[in-house]
Amino acid sequence: NPKGMVDRVDYPGRTHVKPKEAWAQKVAAQIAKPASIRLDVVNSYNAATNSVTVNVTGKLLENLPADYKLQVVLTEDSLINWQEWYNHTPEFVPNYVHRHVLRDALNSTWGENFITGGGLKGATVIKNYNYTLNPAFNVNHCNIVAFIYDANTYEVLQVEEQPVR
């Protein structure tokens, strides 16, 4: 450990989880690919209701041949709490800073259909969400992350992150 996936390439299979030594090369390969969809996220925060309206727009930059899903999640950054840190002294860190913690999914665990049966270059798809934040969350550290993925292979095509406020 650590091990991870890069855009869920090769999932599902025995080769999708990569050792950290392979991450840089895999990330560079993904970055080198031309984008097939442009994703824009615009958030509007209402302090009185502690809620956010999220507008996600996807514009196809090329023809897409399959079914694609949109996943929209809320993350919170800079949470300070206990962490067990293996092979480290001290092993238990009481004030560890946790980054990019997944707090909730705005549109279910696996998202929702975004493009069904393929789409043509130039097409635009728009989705809107309203979400009330848990009062325990620090809105100043919260972000909306939206990503499009292939519904058959689960490979991520595009990601966008924007602060809640």
ChimeraX attribute file (.defattr): number of C-alpha atoms within 10 A of each C-alpha:
attribute: neighborCount
match mode: 1-to-1
recipient: residues
	/A:1	6
	/A:2	8
	/A:3	12
	/A:4	14
	/A:5	18
	/A:6	19
	/A:7	18
	/A:8	17
	/A:9	17
	/A:10	15
	/A:11	16
	/A:12	12
	/A:13	8
	/A:14	8
	/A:15	10
	/A:16	16
	/A:17	19
	/A:18	16
	/A:19	12
	/A:20	12
	/A:21	10
	/A:22	14
	/A:23	16
	/A:24	10
	/A:25	10
	/A:26	15
	/A:27	13
	/A:28	10
	/A:29	11
	/A:30	15
	/A:31	10
	/A:32	8
	/A:33	9
	/A:34	9
	/A:35	14
	/A:36	15
	/A:37	22
	/A:38	16
	/A:39	22
	/A:40	16
	/A:41	20
	/A:42	15
	/A:43	19
	/A:44	14
	/A:45	18
	/A:46	13
	/A:47	10
	/A:48	6
	/A:49	10
	/A:50	13
	/A:51	17
	/A:52	20
	/A:53	15
	/A:54	22
	/A:55	15
	/A:56	19
	/A:57	18
	/A:58	22
	/A:59	18
	/A:60	19
	/A:61	16
	/A:62	15
	/A:63	14
	/A:64	18
	/A:65	13
	/A:66	13
	/A:67	17
	/A:68	25
	/A:69	19
	/A:70	23
	/A:71	20
	/A:72	25
	/A:73	19
	/A:74	22
	/A:75	21
	/A:76	22
	/A:77	19
	/A:78	14
	/A:79	16
	/A:80	12
	/A:81	11
	/A:82	13
	/A:83	14
	/A:84	12
	/A:85	12
	/A:86	9
	/A:87	7
	/A:88	9
	/A:89	8
	/A:90	10
	/A:91	11
	/A:92	13
	/A:93	14
	/A:94	12
	/A:95	11
	/A:96	15
	/A:97	13
	/A:98	14
	/A:99	13
	/A:100	14
	/A:101	14
	/A:102	14
	/A:103	16
	/A:104	17
	/A:105	18
	/A:106	19
	/A:107	13
	/A:108	11
	/A:109	11
	/A:110	14
	/A:111	20
	/A:112	15
	/A:113	14
	/A:114	20
	/A:115	20
	/A:116	13
	/A:117	9
	/A:118	12
	/A:119	20
	/A:120	13
	/A:121	13
	/A:122	13
	/A:123	13
	/A:124	16
	/A:125	14
	/A:126	12
	/A:127	12
	/A:128	12
	/A:129	13
	/A:130	14
	/A:131	16
	/A:132	13
	/A:133	18
	/A:134	12
	/A:135	8
	/A:136	6
	/A:137	14
	/A:138	13
	/A:139	21
	/A:140	11
	/A:141	16
	/A:142	22
	/A:143	22
	/A:144	23
	/A:145	20
	/A:146	24
	/A:147	19
	/A:148	26
	/A:149	23
	/A:150	19
	/A:151	20
	/A:152	11
	/A:153	14
	/A:154	18
	/A:155	18
	/A:156	19
	/A:157	19
	/A:158	17
	/A:159	19
	/A:160	15
	/A:161	18
	/A:162	16
	/A:163	19
	/A:164	24
	/A:165	15
